[in-house]
Structures are given as C-alpha cells and as structure tokens.
Amino acid sequence: MSGDRVRVLLAKPGLDGHDRGAQVVARGLRDAGMEVIYTGLHRTPAEIVAAARDEDVSVVGISILSGAHGRLVPEIIQGLRATGLGDVPVLVGGIVPSADEASLKAAGVHEVFGPGTPIAAIVEWIHARAPSPRRPLS
C-alpha cells in the first residue's frame, strides 16, 4: 500500500448489529484511494480508541444506528483526547436525530452524515481535513 494514503478507521460501537452502511462507506473510501481499517461490529469505546492509536489513523468514522450515540461517541472522543489523538477529526454516520447533532459537535464530533449522504461528500470532507497520513506507512 502507498505511504501517502489517508488512513480512516471506521468503527461500530455498542450493540448495533447492522453494518451494511459502514461497509458501503468503507468500499467508497477505498475506491477513492483511502486506506480503511474497519473494526467490525460490537466494539467498545476503549477498543475503538486503541485501534485508532495502533493504526495511526488520520480520521475516525463512527457508524451508529442504535441510538446510543449520546453516550458512546463522547466516550470515544474523550478516549482519543486522553491518548493524545484529540487532533484526529471524528465523523459520525448513521441514524442521529438532527436535534442531537449540536450536542455531538459540542462533545468534539466534527461532522455528522445521515443516511443517503453521497460517498463523494464524505470523501470531500475527509480530504479537506486529512490531506495526508499521520505518519508514513512502511
């Protein structure tokens, strides 16, 4: 893999068992030339933070459909900050009521993408905020 590819961690926290949307986004980001690390289902906030640290990602994407975004997403962001990754942009996708977007952004989420968001919009957002990897890949 190329050392200049943006590395994106896509994570599925909590008990949410549906990942079709995350898989579609992962494929779209890969098709756009990004390296995508997908955590799989049922990850804890600590597992997501550890994966972001270990994979040295440029962006963290959280896919959540379960309604637990108000608790899980801030916990992930706090963990990223505590691990020295507070500068990593965090995006959230899935089912998030518009009334909850402000509180997620106040907690540190950079953007929320709802169902039906074109992959091109997500790619553009990532390229605008993470134009290069955090470290060269070997």
Summary of the structure (lengths in Angstrom):
residues: 138
radius of gyration: 13.5
end to end distance: 8.6
largest distance: 42.9
contacts: 442
relative contact order: 0.22
helix: 42%
strand: 18%
